Amino acid sequence: MADSMKPKLLYRILPYVACLLACIAVNLIYFPAATVFPDEQRILASAVKLAATGEFWVGTDRAWEMPGAALFFAPWVWMLGLPKAIIAIRFAQTALLLIQCGLIASITRRVARGEAAAFIATCVTAIYPFFVFYQGLLLSETLFNTMLLGGIAALYAWQDRGARIDKMLALASLCFAAATMTKATLTVLPPVLLALSGWIATANWRRAITTLLTASCLYAALLSPWWIRNAAVLGHFVPFTTSSAQNLYLGNNPANTDAGIDWAHDVEPDVASRLLAIPNEVERQRAFSDRATSYIKAHPDLFVEAAVMKLVRLWNIVPNTAEFRGVYALISALSFGPVLLLALIGAVWQWRQWRRFAPLLILIGYFTFVHVVTIASLRYRLPLEPLLIVLAATTVGALLERMRPFPPSAT
């Protein structure tokens, strides 16, 4: 019996081994022993200051972005110092990617009701180029994706347990709150997602409303330390960040004619300089919000045109930036392209099973809406790609089940 289990255990472990080896190669050979992008430098600087002072800053701002990534990086900086902490953080994110493999397997198993699809999803996740690349960058994406997938895995487990008010609902709320503390993109979606998922699973409106109220209380309680801290240091209620309106303005202003995301070219120079010079970050947020909403109200046709361009940017199968064309475009097309195609085929082919896919589709629709309204790039699509892998693996798994001949029955 033990010998017969070895091959099965081996093939289950192989994707994780492949993932680990790919990450080691990328972290030690491809990336230098330093940060690569300005966003990495900003988050790492916040982590350094947090480790040294115990206070969270983003430059001179107190709530420009969520603190999750800096909180995750700070212990490594405190223990090892720079630059050793950079390598340590990369391998800590390698561990997070390995956890993502397991979470995606769990989600796929519950969605597809089969081991074949779960194994396929694990294999794709383990060597998916975008995941392996981003785990080597000191950004918030890998941590955010892990917490988001943890919330989705708990949500599906909660559904299968009857969508009751229980510990799985609390676990899902905890994971979603941790994701929001890393990136604010989810905002108030998690309680609504849980309530809708509960209704989809039970068709019971009373339970859905109870779930909404319970999940909202849990979610608010988990985020309340951030709210209390912001009220103390800023004197205002800031539920998420003070930079969201800047993204809204960047994506919606007269100078941005191609839905770009470059502050050097896609904003009004005089206006942007004046607003960025406002010292109070809360007032700065309001000023950017007023400028963006005024433009949208005055030019609804241009807003719609830009939204269409952002939709294309978000779902482009090749990088939008010229510097990442060539071999990068080929890698993107050969990895994301098939995943997207199979996910679309599966969503159409298995539309009668929409209840199983609904939480994933809600998240995909929500993220798409947020970035079509604000700014869009392939980086902002990354949280959706695990969900597409689940849908694609479910499609392939269903095809394999149909093609595989039934074993003879034992009589």
Backbone torsions as a table, in degrees:
resi	resn	phi	psi	omega
1	MET	NA	-44.7	-179.7
2	ALA	-63.7	-40.8	179.9
3	ASP	-65.1	-36.2	-178.5
4	SER	-69.9	-22.3	179.5
5	MET	-80.9	-19.5	-175.0
6	LYS	-61.7	-48.0	179.3
7	PRO	-59.6	-41.2	179.4
8	LYS	-63.3	-43.9	178.6
9	LEU	-64.0	-38.0	-179.2
10	LEU	-63.2	-47.0	-176.9
11	TYR	-70.7	-24.5	175.4
12	ARG	-72.5	-31.7	-177.6
13	ILE	-81.9	-29.0	-173.7
14	LEU	-53.0	-44.6	179.2
15	PRO	-59.5	-37.1	-179.6
16	TYR	-68.8	-37.7	176.7
17	VAL	-64.4	-44.5	178.5
18	ALA	-61.1	-41.5	178.5
19	CYS	-62.6	-46.1	-179.4
20	LEU	-61.1	-44.7	-179.5
21	LEU	-65.2	-41.1	179.0
22	ALA	-63.1	-42.4	-179.6
23	CYS	-66.9	-39.9	177.8
24	ILE	-60.3	-45.0	-179.8
25	ALA	-62.6	-44.6	-178.9
26	VAL	-66.9	-44.5	-175.7
27	ASN	-68.9	-35.7	-174.7
28	LEU	-97.2	-24.0	-174.7
29	ILE	-110.0	-47.9	-174.0
30	TYR	-75.5	-49.6	-176.0
31	PHE	-85.7	143.7	172.7
32	PRO	-74.3	168.9	179.7
33	ALA	-81.6	44.9	-179.7
34	ALA	-157.8	169.1	177.2
35	THR	-70.5	158.4	-174.9
36	VAL	-111.9	-43.3	-173.0
37	PHE	-111.2	154.3	178.9
38	PRO	-57.2	-37.1	179.4
39	ASP	-63.2	-35.1	174.9
40	GLU	-61.9	-45.3	-178.2
41	GLN	-62.0	-38.2	179.9
42	ARG	-65.9	-48.1	-178.2
43	ILE	-66.6	-40.7	179.1
44	LEU	-64.9	-38.9	177.1
45	ALA	-62.0	-39.0	176.7
46	SER	-63.7	-40.4	179.0
47	ALA	-65.6	-40.1	178.9
48	VAL	-62.5	-45.1	180.0
49	LYS	-67.3	-38.3	178.3
50	LEU	-63.2	-42.8	179.3
51	ALA	-65.4	-34.2	-176.1
52	ALA	-82.9	-35.0	-171.6
53	THR	-117.9	-16.6	-174.6
54	GLY	78.8	7.2	-179.3
55	GLU	-118.3	144.4	-179.4
56	PHE	-95.7	121.4	176.6
57	TRP	-132.2	149.9	167.7
58	VAL	-122.5	94.2	-170.9
59	GLY	66.1	-119.3	177.4
60	THR	-101.2	5.2	-178.6
61	ASP	-100.5	156.5	-176.7
62	ARG	-105.6	-20.8	-177.0
63	ALA	-142.7	33.9	-178.0
64	TRP	-63.6	-35.5	174.9
65	GLU	-142.4	170.0	-179.5
66	MET	-71.6	153.2	-170.1
67	PRO	-90.6	-1.1	-171.2
68	GLY	-55.3	-48.2	-177.8
69	ALA	-64.4	-42.6	178.5
70	ALA	-63.8	-38.4	177.2
71	LEU	-64.2	-35.6	179.5
72	PHE	-73.0	-36.3	-178.1
73	PHE	-80.4	-32.0	-170.2
74	ALA	-57.5	-42.7	179.9
75	PRO	-59.5	-36.4	178.9
76	TRP	-67.6	-40.1	177.6
77	VAL	-63.9	-43.0	-178.5
78	TRP	-64.7	-40.5	-177.2
79	MET	-77.6	-39.9	-169.2
80	LEU	-111.9	-22.8	-174.1
81	GLY	72.6	173.0	177.6
82	LEU	-93.5	146.2	3.4
83	PRO	-93.1	2.3	-176.5
84	LYS	-59.4	-33.2	-178.2
85	ALA	-62.0	-29.3	-178.5
86	ILE	-62.3	-47.1	178.6
87	ILE	-64.9	-41.3	-179.5
88	ALA	-62.8	-41.9	179.7
89	ILE	-64.6	-40.7	178.1
90	ARG	-58.8	-44.0	-178.4
91	PHE	-75.9	-25.4	170.9
92	ALA	-65.0	-36.3	177.3
93	GLN	-74.2	-27.6	171.0
94	THR	-59.3	-43.4	177.5
95	ALA	-61.2	-39.1	177.7
96	LEU	-63.8	-39.0	178.9
97	LEU	-66.1	-37.8	175.5
98	LEU	-62.8	-38.7	175.6
99	ILE	-64.0	-39.3	177.6
100	GLN	-59.4	-38.8	177.7
101	CYS	-56.7	-45.7	179.5
102	GLY	-66.9	-39.6	180.0
103	LEU	-66.4	-41.9	178.8
104	ILE	-65.9	-37.4	175.4
105	ALA	-60.8	-43.3	179.8
106	SER	-63.8	-44.8	179.9
107	ILE	-63.2	-46.7	-178.4
108	THR	-62.8	-40.0	179.5
109	ARG	-59.9	-39.4	-179.3
110	ARG	-77.2	-33.9	179.3
111	VAL	-74.6	-46.1	-174.2
112	ALA	-88.6	-16.7	-176.7
113	ARG	57.8	38.3	-179.4
114	GLY	-158.1	149.8	-179.4
115	GLU	-77.8	-30.2	-178.3
116	ALA	-60.9	-48.1	-179.8
117	ALA	-63.8	-39.6	179.5
118	ALA	-62.7	-40.9	179.6
119	PHE	-68.0	-40.1	177.8
120	ILE	-61.5	-45.4	179.9
121	ALA	-61.8	-39.6	178.3
122	THR	-63.1	-44.9	-178.7
123	CYS	-63.0	-44.7	-179.2
124	VAL	-64.0	-45.9	-179.9
125	THR	-60.5	-40.2	-174.5
126	ALA	-61.1	-34.4	-176.2
127	ILE	-120.0	15.1	-178.3
128	TYR	-66.4	121.8	-170.7
129	PRO	-56.4	-41.2	-177.8
130	PHE	-64.9	-39.7	-179.9
131	PHE	-67.6	-43.6	179.9
132	VAL	-65.0	-37.7	179.1
133	PHE	-66.9	-49.6	-174.2
134	TYR	-70.9	-26.1	177.5
135	GLN	-67.3	-18.1	177.3
136	GLY	-89.5	-2.2	178.6
137	LEU	-103.9	142.1	-179.7
138	LEU	-85.2	67.2	179.8
139	LEU	-120.6	179.7	-177.3
140	SER	-89.6	-8.8	-170.9
141	GLU	-61.5	-46.9	-175.2
142	THR	-65.7	-43.3	177.6
143	LEU	-64.6	-44.6	179.9
144	PHE	-60.3	-47.4	-179.6
145	ASN	-60.0	-39.5	-179.6
146	THR	-63.9	-45.9	-180.0
147	MET	-66.9	-39.5	178.7
148	LEU	-62.9	-45.9	179.0
149	LEU	-65.4	-35.1	174.7
150	GLY	-60.6	-41.6	177.8
151	GLY	-65.3	-40.3	179.8
152	ILE	-68.4	-42.0	177.9
153	ALA	-60.9	-43.1	178.0
154	ALA	-66.0	-37.0	178.4
155	LEU	-60.5	-46.5	-179.6
156	TYR	-67.2	-37.9	176.3
157	ALA	-63.7	-39.8	178.5
158	TRP	-63.4	-43.1	176.3
159	GLN	-58.6	-46.3	-177.5
160	ASP	-66.6	-21.0	177.7
161	ARG	-88.5	4.7	177.8
162	GLY	101.6	8.9	177.4
163	ALA	54.1	44.6	178.8
164	ARG	-89.0	169.4	173.8
165	ILE	-81.8	96.4	-174.1
166	ASP	-146.3	-169.4	-175.2
167	LYS	-66.8	-27.2	178.9
168	MET	-69.9	-33.1	174.0
169	LEU	-65.1	-41.0	177.7
170	ALA	-64.9	-40.4	179.4
171	LEU	-65.2	-42.6	177.8
172	ALA	-61.2	-44.5	178.6
173	SER	-61.6	-40.4	179.0
174	LEU	-62.5	-46.3	-179.1
175	CYS	-65.5	-42.5	178.9
176	PHE	-64.8	-38.6	177.6
177	ALA	-65.0	-40.2	177.3
178	ALA	-63.4	-38.0	176.1
179	ALA	-63.0	-44.2	-179.9
180	THR	-66.0	-34.4	176.7
181	MET	-68.9	-12.9	177.4
182	THR	-95.8	-45.9	174.9
183	LYS	-139.8	138.2	-172.1
184	ALA	-84.0	5.8	-172.2
185	THR	-57.5	-35.5	-177.6
186	LEU	-68.3	-27.5	-177.0
187	THR	42.7	-115.4	-175.0
188	VAL	-99.6	11.0	-175.5
189	LEU	-64.0	-41.6	-170.4
190	PRO	-51.7	-48.6	178.4
191	PRO	-61.5	-37.2	178.9
192	VAL	-67.1	-42.1	178.6
193	LEU	-61.8	-43.2	179.4
194	LEU	-65.0	-41.6	179.4
195	ALA	-64.8	-45.4	178.1
196	LEU	-62.7	-41.3	179.2
197	SER	-64.6	-37.5	176.9
198	GLY	-64.9	-41.3	177.7
199	TRP	-66.7	-40.6	178.8
200	ILE	-61.1	-37.6	-177.5
201	ALA	-76.9	-30.2	-172.3
202	THR	-119.9	-16.2	-174.6
203	ALA	55.8	32.2	-177.8
204	ASN	-117.7	107.1	-176.7
205	TRP	-65.5	-37.2	-179.3
206	ARG	-62.8	-42.3	178.8
207	ARG	-67.3	-36.8	179.1
208	ALA	-63.3	-42.1	179.1
209	ILE	-66.5	-41.5	176.7
210	THR	-61.0	-41.4	177.9
211	THR	-62.9	-43.0	179.9
212	LEU	-59.6	-45.8	-179.0
213	LEU	-66.4	-44.5	-178.7
214	THR	-65.9	-47.8	-179.0
215	ALA	-64.2	-36.4	178.1
216	SER	-63.6	-42.3	178.6
217	CYS	-65.3	-43.6	178.7
218	LEU	-62.5	-46.8	-177.4
219	TYR	-62.6	-45.0	179.7
220	ALA	-64.2	-41.4	179.7
221	ALA	-62.7	-39.3	-178.8
222	LEU	-71.0	-30.8	178.9
223	LEU	-89.0	-11.6	-173.1
224	SER	-59.5	-33.3	176.2
225	PRO	-58.2	-37.6	177.2
226	TRP	-67.3	-40.6	179.5
227	TRP	-65.5	-44.7	-179.2
228	ILE	-64.7	-42.8	179.2
229	ARG	-62.4	-43.6	-179.3
230	ASN	-65.3	-39.7	177.5
231	ALA	-62.8	-35.6	-178.8
232	ALA	-71.1	-42.6	-173.8
233	VAL	-91.6	-22.8	-177.5
234	LEU	-110.7	-17.4	-179.3
235	GLY	74.9	14.3	179.7
236	HIS	-140.5	157.7	172.9
237	PHE	-79.7	111.1	177.9
238	VAL	-120.3	99.5	-174.0
239	PRO	-71.4	-28.0	-176.9
240	PHE	-131.5	-93.4	-177.0
241	THR	-132.1	171.0	175.6
242	THR	-107.2	18.3	-179.8
243	SER	-116.6	-5.4	-175.0
244	SER	-62.2	-37.4	-179.7
245	ALA	-67.8	-27.5	176.2
246	GLN	-65.0	-39.1	176.1
247	ASN	-66.7	-37.9	177.5
248	LEU	-62.5	-42.6	178.5
249	TYR	-67.1	-44.1	-179.4
250	LEU	-56.3	-39.5	-179.2
251	GLY	-83.9	-9.4	-175.0
252	ASN	-142.4	80.9	175.7
253	ASN	-152.8	160.0	-173.3
254	PRO	-60.6	-26.3	-176.8
255	ALA	-80.4	-17.3	-176.3
256	ASN	-93.7	91.2	-175.9
257	THR	-95.5	-8.0	-179.0
258	ASP	-125.3	19.5	177.6
259	ALA	60.0	34.8	-179.4
260	GLY	-78.9	-179.4	-177.5
261	ILE	-132.5	26.7	-175.6
262	ASP	-103.1	115.4	179.7
263	TRP	-67.1	-15.2	179.3
264	ALA	-80.4	-24.1	-174.0
265	HIS	-128.7	-22.1	-168.9
266	ASP	-105.4	25.0	175.8
267	VAL	-136.6	164.4	174.1
268	GLU	-76.2	115.9	-172.5
269	PRO	-56.1	-48.1	-176.8
270	ASP	-67.5	-44.2	-178.2
271	VAL	-66.1	-47.6	-178.3
272	ALA	-61.4	-42.4	179.4
273	SER	-62.7	-41.3	-178.7
274	ARG	-66.6	-44.1	-177.7
275	LEU	-71.0	-39.4	178.9
276	LEU	-65.7	-22.4	-179.4
277	ALA	-80.7	-8.4	178.2
278	ILE	-64.8	120.0	-172.6
279	PRO	-70.5	-34.9	-178.5
280	ASN	-81.4	118.9	-173.3
281	GLU	-68.9	-28.2	177.2
282	VAL	-69.5	-44.5	177.0
283	GLU	-65.0	-37.3	177.5
284	ARG	-61.8	-42.1	178.0
285	GLN	-60.1	-44.9	179.6
286	ARG	-64.2	-39.6	-178.9
287	ALA	-65.5	-44.2	177.4
288	PHE	-64.6	-39.6	179.3
289	SER	-63.0	-45.4	179.9
290	ASP	-61.8	-42.8	-178.8
291	ARG	-64.6	-43.3	-178.3
292	ALA	-68.8	-46.2	-178.0
293	THR	-67.4	-34.3	176.8
294	SER	-63.0	-42.5	178.9
295	TYR	-63.8	-43.5	-178.8
296	ILE	-63.5	-43.0	179.6
297	LYS	-65.5	-36.3	-178.0
298	ALA	-78.3	-25.7	-175.5
299	HIS	-134.3	64.8	-178.8
300	PRO	-62.4	-30.7	179.3
301	ASP	-67.2	-41.8	178.1
302	LEU	-68.9	-32.8	176.8
303	PHE	-62.8	-42.3	179.2
304	VAL	-67.2	-42.3	178.3
305	GLU	-60.3	-44.1	179.4
306	ALA	-65.1	-37.3	179.6
307	ALA	-61.5	-39.5	178.3
308	VAL	-65.1	-43.4	178.2
309	MET	-63.6	-38.4	178.1
310	LYS	-65.9	-37.2	177.3
311	LEU	-60.0	-42.4	178.4
312	VAL	-66.3	-42.9	179.0
313	ARG	-61.3	-42.5	-176.3
314	LEU	-66.0	-38.1	-173.3
315	TRP	-107.0	14.5	177.6
316	ASN	-63.4	137.7	-179.5
317	ILE	-82.9	-7.5	175.5
318	VAL	-126.2	155.4	-179.5
319	PRO	-57.9	144.5	179.1
320	ASN	-80.0	-25.1	-176.4
321	THR	-85.1	136.3	-176.5
322	ALA	-61.6	-33.6	-176.8
323	GLU	-68.3	-16.7	178.7
324	PHE	-109.1	33.2	174.1
325	ARG	-92.3	-165.3	-179.8
326	GLY	70.9	-126.0	-175.9
327	VAL	-64.2	-32.4	178.8
328	TYR	-66.3	-39.4	178.2
329	ALA	-64.5	-38.9	178.8
330	LEU	-64.7	-45.1	178.6
331	ILE	-60.8	-43.3	-180.0
332	SER	-63.3	-46.0	-178.1
333	ALA	-64.7	-37.9	-176.8
334	LEU	-80.4	-14.8	178.5
335	SER	-104.6	-59.6	-177.6
336	PHE	-70.4	-35.8	-177.6
337	GLY	-54.9	-56.1	179.2
338	PRO	-62.7	-36.8	178.7
339	VAL	-62.5	-46.2	179.1
340	LEU	-62.4	-45.2	-178.6
341	LEU	-61.8	-47.4	-179.0
342	LEU	-67.4	-34.1	177.2
343	ALA	-65.6	-42.7	178.2
344	LEU	-64.7	-43.4	178.5
345	ILE	-60.4	-44.5	-179.5
346	GLY	-63.9	-40.7	-179.4
347	ALA	-63.5	-35.8	179.2
348	VAL	-80.1	-46.8	-175.3
349	TRP	-64.0	-38.0	-176.3
350	GLN	-108.8	37.4	-174.8
351	TRP	-62.8	-26.0	178.0
352	ARG	-65.8	-19.7	179.0
353	GLN	-96.5	28.6	-172.3
354	TRP	-59.1	-28.0	-179.8
355	ARG	-62.1	-35.8	178.6
356	ARG	-68.1	-36.3	-175.6
357	PHE	-89.0	-12.3	-169.0
358	ALA	-52.7	-48.6	180.0
359	PRO	-58.0	-38.1	179.2
360	LEU	-67.6	-43.1	-178.4
361	LEU	-67.0	-36.0	177.1
362	ILE	-62.5	-45.2	179.4
363	LEU	-63.8	-43.1	179.1
364	ILE	-61.6	-45.2	179.2
365	GLY	-64.5	-39.9	-178.8
366	TYR	-65.9	-49.6	179.8
367	PHE	-61.5	-40.1	178.9
368	THR	-61.2	-45.5	179.9
369	PHE	-60.3	-47.8	-177.9
370	VAL	-57.4	-44.5	-174.8
371	HIS	-83.2	-21.4	173.0
372	VAL	-72.3	-30.7	178.1
373	VAL	-80.0	-36.8	-176.1
374	THR	-100.5	-100.2	177.4
375	ILE	-131.7	155.2	-175.0
376	ALA	-136.4	141.0	171.7
377	SER	-159.6	170.4	179.4
378	LEU	-62.0	-32.5	179.3
379	ARG	-60.7	-39.0	-177.9
380	TYR	-75.5	-11.3	176.7
381	ARG	-85.5	-13.5	-172.6
382	LEU	-54.0	-40.8	179.3
383	PRO	-63.2	-20.0	-179.0
384	LEU	-85.5	-21.0	-174.4
385	GLU	-67.1	-35.2	171.8
386	PRO	-60.6	-35.7	-179.9
387	LEU	-68.7	-38.0	176.3
388	LEU	-66.6	-36.6	177.3
389	ILE	-62.8	-40.3	176.7
390	VAL	-60.0	-46.8	-180.0
391	LEU	-65.1	-41.7	-179.6
392	ALA	-66.2	-43.3	179.7
393	ALA	-65.2	-35.6	176.5
394	THR	-62.8	-39.6	177.7
395	THR	-63.8	-49.4	-179.3
396	VAL	-64.1	-41.5	178.7
397	GLY	-60.8	-40.9	178.5
398	ALA	-65.8	-39.1	177.9
399	LEU	-64.3	-42.4	179.2
400	LEU	-64.0	-38.3	178.6
401	GLU	-63.6	-35.5	179.4
402	ARG	-73.7	-34.8	-176.5
403	MET	-79.9	-28.5	-174.1
404	ARG	-73.2	127.3	178.9
405	PRO	-68.3	144.8	179.9
406	PHE	-70.3	137.2	176.8
407	PRO	-69.2	151.4	178.6
408	PRO	-63.7	140.7	-178.5
409	SER	-76.2	144.6	179.1
410	ALA	-81.8	127.5	179.3
411	THR	-129.5	NA	NA
